């Protein structure tokens, strides 16, 4: 209880007693009492006048005609109780009391006191895009009031937003822009509920081989037949179909797609193309890109150089055994199996020994391992479960580490390492002798991955 006193008149004064009598989450009951107090050993009999007590602008008053009070004591003259509803902000509520005595010992004594009423309790409701992006910010849920869901909708590639749920795996219970009565008065998170529009398109198989212009297999052919078996998902979206199927190749300047679109409709098929311009002495990485209404995927393969028993370069500086002679001098040898007698050294190491050829590794949660044995380098990249790995897109790429000089490939090698929420992760070993091992993501909006792994091997 709080007290306040009015001005002393003769030997009496007004005494205001105010307090919050009861309180719950919705409001408080305030009581204000007007008391007359005697001072300095005086007492009064038969006084008359007007008394009043008020709270938050509401009053109780009386006109007593026989006020009798003993020496140094007090008496409640009137009281007022008021209910004040809590709001979203703290409130300051005025309480007042006054006494006016007429006739003998006349005077006016008035007291004022402010009481603080706390704001209504509140809680925070947050929003989790649950695999998407663009969730609205937190909202405040006030005690006993309806919850209004923000109108902002998250987005997710290849998914339709259905609403919000209290569970990450639940069904939609709340819709954007709507208000709901009786929701929980507590802190909680609402999760986006998604409907998959379509499964990613699938390249069931992709292979290529050297051939003549008609597609007949030919070991030293300078044409290559690309063949892909593919399908798209029409179960989740019956209007879904292939919008583009292209083939491409990689050279020293990067990846190139042929201008021709091999397929641009349908839900499944076997498609092929026979482009020329593949010199017999070279190795090429090849790819197939399939796109449907919702997403795009890729598959990779490669062709090696043409096979020869013995070949000489035109300038007489190169020899090829089992494959074409290299331009610019040197020796190319290809055999399966390749039998060499005696001790064979490659870059100063016995070819039959297993050698650790990893130069460096950048990340603790992405492991790079590289070993060499019998002319073959095997590179393993693993991001195990237990942490998240952030992977940049193909324009920036994420460096993993390096392979030692002398064991680096002349051409780039790329392999699919993982697939999560519509986004693929590829690992590549750079060509040109750089030895850098890197990864990048393609398709979808996923940037952080739970797990991916792959193995790449090549011969030197």
N, C-alpha and C positions, 0 to 999 in steps of 0.2 A: 504494500500500500504506500502511496505517496501523499504528502500533506502540503498544504499551502495555507497561508494566513492573510486575512485582510487587515486593514488599518485599525488600530486600537481607538475605540470611542469610549470616553470616560474610562471605565474599567472592564469593558467587554470588547470582544472582536469576533469576526467570522472565521471559522476553521473549516477548510475544505479537505475532505478525505476522498481520494480517488484511487481506484484499482481495477485490474482486470479480474473479474469474478470467475469467469470460466472461458475456456478457449478450445477450439478444435481446428482442423486444417482449413475450414471454410470461413471462420470468423471468431469474434470474441464478444463477450458480454461485459460491458463497463458499468461500474456503479460509482456514482458521485453522491457524497453525503454533505449536506449543509449542517454544521454544528455551531452552536453559540457557546463561547468559552468565557468564563469570568476570570479576572486577574486581581492580584494585589489584595487578596483576602475579601473582596467584595462579593455580595450576593444581591440578587434582584428578585422582586415579586411584583406580579401584576403588570408587566410590560406588555405593550401591544405594538404591532407593526406588520411588516411583510417579509417573508423568507422565500428563497428559491434555490433550486439545485438543477444543474443542466449538464448534458454531455452530448457532443456532436450536434449542437443546435436544438436539441430537444429538452423540454423543461418540465419540472414539477415545482409547484409553489403553493403557499398557504398564507392566510392572514390571521395569525394567532392574536388573542386579546388578553391572555393571562399567562405570559411567559414568566415562569418562576425557576430560578437556578441558584443553587447553593454556592458558597464561597469556593473559589479556585477549582471549579468543576466545569463540565461541559454537558451539552444535551443536543441530541440529533433533532433538528427542526424539520427537515424533509430530505428525501433522497430520490434520485432518478437512475433507473437502469436502462441501458441502451444496447442493442445488438448492432455491431459494426461488421459488415462483411469484409473479408480480406480481399485485396486486389493484387495485381501483378507487381506492385511496388509497396514499400514500407509507407505507413501513414502516420501522421501526427494528429491526434484527436484532442480538441480542447474540452476541458471540464471546468465548470464555474459554480460558484456559490455566492449568495449575497444576503445580507440581513439589513433591513431598514427599520429602526425603532422610531416611533412617533411619540410626541409628548415628552414626559420626563426622560432624561438620559438619551435624547434623540440623536441619531446619527446613521451613517451608511458605512458598512464594512463589506468589502467584496474581495474574493480570492479567485485566482485563475491558475490552472495547472494543465500541462499538456502530457498526454500519455502516448507512447509509441506502440503501434500495432504492426507486427511483422507482416511481410508479404506472404501470400499464399505459397505453400510448398510447390516446388517444380522439379522436374526431371528432364533428362536429355535423351532424345531419340535420335540415333545416328543411322546412316544409310550405307550399306555395303553393296557395291556394284556386282559382286559375286561373279567375277570373271569378265565383266564389262568395264566401262569407263564412263565418267560423267555423272556420278551419283550426286544428288543434292546435298547441301550442307546440313548440319545438325539443326533440329527444331526443338523448341521448349514445350514440354507437356505439363500444363498447369493442373494442380490437384482438382479432380472432379470435373474437369472440362473436357470437351471433345478434342480429339487429335486431328489436325488438318495435315494431310500429306501434301508436300510440295508438288507443284505441277511438272517440275523438271523430270525428264525420263533419261535413264542411262542408255548407252548404246553398246552393242557387241556385234562384231562381224559375223554374219551368217546366223544370227539369232533374232527372234522377235521378243520384245519385252512384254511380259504378261501382268506384272504388278509386283507387290512387295509381300514378303512373308517373314515371320519371326524366326524361321529356320532356314539355314542355307540350302536345305534339300526339300523344303515344304512347298505347298501350293500357294497361289496368289490369294491373299486375304485383303489387301489394301490397294486402292487405285490412286494414281496421281490426281491432285486437285480435289479429292473428296475428304469429308470430315466424318469421324467415327466416334460415337458416344460409348462410354464404358470401357475404354482401353486402359491398360495397366498404368497405375501411377508408380512408375519405377524407371530406372535407366535401362534401356535395351537398344538392340540394333535390329533394323529391318533389312532383309536381304532381297536382292533382285531375283525374280523368277523368270527363267528364260525358256523359250521353245526353240529347239533346233530347227532351222529352216531346211537344212539338207546336210547329209554327210559329205565330206570332201570328195571330189572326184578321185577315181582310182586308176592308176596305170598298172594293170595286172602284170604285164611283162613288156620289156623294151630291149631289143637287141639290134645289132648291126653287123654287116659283113661286107668285105670287099667283093666287087662284082664287075661285070661289064655293063654297058649302057642299057641292056635289056633286063638286068637284074640277075643274070646267071652268075653263081659264085665263081670267083677267080682270084687266086691268091695274090697276084700282082696287079689286080684291077685298080684303076684310079677313080672308079665310081664306088659309092657305098650305099647299100640298101638299108634304110632305117625301117623298122617294123615295131609297131606298138599295139598292144591289146589293151583296151580301156573300157571303162563304163562310168556313168554318173548316177547319182542317187535320185531316183524319181519317186521313191516311196514316201518321203517326207514332204515333197513338193512335186506334184504331178506335172507342173509346167516346166520343171527343170530339164535342161538338156545341154549338150556340148555347144559352146559358143566359139571355141577355137582350139585346134590341135596343131602345134607347130613343132618342127624339128630344127635343131641348130648344132653348132660346133664351136669349139674354142681354139683360138690361135694366140699368138703373142700379144695381140691387142685386146684380148678378152673374148667374151661370148658374143655370138652372132646367130640370129634366127633367120632361116630362109623366108623369103617374102611370101611364099605360097602357104595358105592355110589348108592343111590336109583334110581337116573335117571341121564343119561349123554348125552341125546339127546332129540330132540323134541322142540316144541314151547309152549306146554301147557300139563297139565295132573293133575291127582290126584295120589299121591304117598304115600306109607305107609311102615312101618317097625314094627316088634314086638320083640324088645329085652327084655331079662329077666334081673334079678339082681336088682330089685327095692324092697327092704325090705318093708313089709307092714306098719311098724311103722314110716317111713320117708316121708318127703316132698321133692320133686325134682323140680328144675327149668330145663326147657327143651328148646331147640332151634332148628330151621330149618334154614339152610344156602343154598340159591339158587344162583348159579353163571352162567352167560351166557358169550358170547364172549366179552362183554364190561365191565361188572360190577358185583357186588355181593351184596345181601341184606340178612337180617336176620329177623326172627320173633320168638317170645318167648311165652311160656305158662308154666304151672306148674301142677303137680298132688299132691294132699294131701295124707295123710296117709290112710291106709285101715280103714273101718268103722266096729266097734264092739259095741255090746250092753254093754258088760263088759269083760275086758281082764286083766289078771295078767301076770306080767313078770315072766320068768322062775325062777329067784332067789327070788321071793316073795317080792321084794322091790318096785315094781311099779304097779300102778293101771291105767287102761284105761277105761273111760266111753265114749262110742260113737266112740272110736278110739283105736288103739293099746296102750298097756301099755308102758311107756318109759323104756329103758334099763338104769340100774344104779340107779333106784329109782325115786320117784316122782309121780305126778298125771297128766294125760292127760284127758281133757274133751272136747268133741266136740258135738255140737247140733245145729240144725237149724229148729226152733228156740231153744235157750237154755234159759229156764225159771228158774230163781233163785229167791227165796223169801227172803225178809229181805234186809238189807244193805250189799252189796257186796263190799269189798275193794280189789283193785288191786294195789300193790306197795304203799299201804297206802292211795290211793285216791278212793273215791266212784266211782264205775264203771259207774254210770249213768251221772256223771258230765263231761263236756268238759274241758280238761286241755291242756294248751300250753306246749308241751314237746320239743320244740326246745331249744337246748343248746347254739348254736352259728351259725353265718352266716358269710362267708368270703367276699363275693362280694356285692357291692352296686347295680350292674346291673343284678345280679342273685338272686332272692328272694327265700328263703327257709321258708316254713311254715309247722309246725307239730303239730297236735292236737290229743288228746286221748279221747275216749268216748265209753262206752259199750264194752270194751275189744278190740276196734279197734283203731289202730293208722293210721291216714291219713297224708301222706306227699305230699305236693304240691311244685313243683319247677317251677318257671317262669322266663324266660329272656324276658322282654317286648321289643317291638319296641322302637327305639329312641337311641340306642347305639349298639355297636358291642361287642360280647363276644367271646373271644378266647378259644377254646376247644382243649386240648391235645389229642393224640391218645391213644389207649387202653393200650399201654405199660407204659404210664406215668400218664395219667388221671388228671383231674382237680378237686380239692377239693372244695365243695360248703359250707359245714358246718357239724354240728353234732346234733344228737338227744340225749336227756337226758338219762342218765343211768337208767335202769329199764323199759325203753320203747323201747329198741333196739331189733331188730329181731335176732333170732338165726341163721337164714339162710339169704343169700343175696337175694334181690329183684331188678329186672332190668326192665326198661320200655323204649320204644322208645319215645323220646321227640320231635324230629323234623327231617326235611329232607331238605337240600338245595344244589342245584347243584351237585347232585349225592352223597352227603355225609350225613350219618345219625348221629344223636346225641342220645346217650343213657344215662339215669340217673340210678344210682345204689345206693342202701343202702347196705353197707357191712354187711355180716353176722358175726357170732362169737361174737356178743355183742360189736363191736367197735363203732357202731352208726354213722360212717362216711357216709356222702352223697356226691357222686362224679359223674362226667360225663365224657364221652369220645366220640370221633368221630370214625366213621368206614366207610371205602370205600370212593372213590373220593379224591379230593385234597383240598376241602374247609377247612379252619382253623378258619375263623371268621364268626359268624352267626348273622343274623338279629333278629331272634326270635326262641324260643323253649319253650315248656311247657309240663308237664306231672303230673299225680297224681298216687301215689302208696299207697296201703293200706294193712295192715296185722293185724293179731290178736295176742294178747299176753295173 
